[in-house]
Amino acid sequence: MFSCYIIYSKKLDRYYIGYTENIEQRLIQHNSGVSTFTAKAQDRVLVYEELFESREAASKREREIKKKKSRNHIAWLIKTKNIKD
């Protein structure tokens, strides 16, 4: 399974959207500085996740979310489909 995910840094007050096959390992990478785009903060938490059977589907969903370029849309996604569901 592949995940399209959104992580949030309270320190930077910023969201990051991505996709991966291993969400736990990817979050560790984000918080340890391995991922240069998210290296400025080590307080990132998973706030949203959707599961897909293929890498292509997860990547497509990531692009759809990024294409919106809207913090309001991200907030709406998080509110309507919380990771605890």
SEZA-384615 format. One record per residue (C-alpha): residue in one letter; x, y, z. Coordinates in steps of 0.02 Angstrom, whole numbers, plus 50000, padded with zeros to 5 digits. Example, Ala and Ser with C-alpha at 12.3 -4.5 7.8 and 13.67 -1.06 7.14 Angstrom:
("A", (50615, 49775, 50390));
("S", (50684, 49947, 50357));
***
This chain:
("M", (50000, 50000, 50000));
("F", (50053, 50178, 49966));
("S", (50007, 50333, 50064));
("C", (49974, 50510, 50009));
("Y", (50005, 50611, 50166));
("I", (50010, 50784, 50242));
("I", (50128, 50826, 50385));
("Y", (50129, 50986, 50486));
("S", (50264, 51084, 50577));
("K", (50200, 51192, 50718));
("K", (50369, 51281, 50729));
("L", (50358, 51338, 50547));
("D", (50168, 51335, 50536));
("R", (50185, 51244, 50370));
("Y", (50114, 51090, 50287));
("Y", (50207, 50967, 50176));
("I", (50119, 50851, 50054));
("G", (50199, 50691, 49992));
("Y", (50176, 50507, 49954));
("T", (50269, 50353, 50011));
("E", (50262, 50166, 50032));
("N", (50315, 50173, 50215));
("I", (50240, 50319, 50310));
("E", (50327, 50282, 50475));
("Q", (50500, 50279, 50396));
("R", (50462, 50433, 50291));
("L", (50409, 50534, 50444));
("I", (50572, 50486, 50530));
("Q", (50666, 50547, 50375));
("H", (50573, 50713, 50377));
("N", (50610, 50742, 50560));
("S", (50792, 50689, 50554));
("G", (50845, 50807, 50414));
("V", (50869, 50670, 50282));
("S", (50738, 50758, 50176));
("T", (50817, 50927, 50135));
("F", (50650, 51011, 50097));
("T", (50588, 50979, 50273));
("A", (50755, 50991, 50365));
("K", (50717, 51162, 50444));
("A", (50604, 51085, 50577));
("Q", (50604, 50921, 50670));
("D", (50430, 50935, 50743));
("R", (50329, 50870, 50596));
("V", (50176, 50765, 50635));
("L", (50062, 50665, 50522));
("V", (49894, 50754, 50507));
("Y", (49818, 50670, 50354));
("E", (49839, 50506, 50260));
("E", (49751, 50420, 50115));
("L", (49796, 50242, 50063));
("F", (49813, 50181, 49884));
("E", (49855, 50014, 49804));
("S", (49979, 50088, 49680));
("R", (50119, 50215, 49679));
("E", (50039, 50298, 49528));
("A", (49874, 50326, 49618));
("A", (49960, 50399, 49772));
("S", (50067, 50512, 49664));
("K", (49915, 50571, 49567));
("R", (49825, 50615, 49729));
("E", (49978, 50709, 49792));
("R", (49979, 50813, 49632));
("E", (49792, 50848, 49648));
("I", (49813, 50916, 49824));
("K", (49967, 51019, 49778));
("K", (49881, 51088, 49624));
("K", (49749, 51171, 49734));
("K", (49885, 51278, 49816));
("S", (49764, 51315, 49956));
("R", (49793, 51308, 50142));
("N", (49604, 51313, 50164));
("H", (49585, 51156, 50057));
("I", (49718, 51067, 50161));
("A", (49629, 51119, 50322));
("W", (49465, 51054, 50249));
("L", (49545, 50887, 50203));
("I", (49616, 50867, 50377));
("K", (49449, 50912, 50457));
("T", (49343, 50798, 50348));
("K", (49456, 50647, 50342));
("N", (49554, 50641, 50502));
("I", (49690, 50507, 50515));
("K", (49600, 50434, 50665));
("D", (49452, 50383, 50555));
***
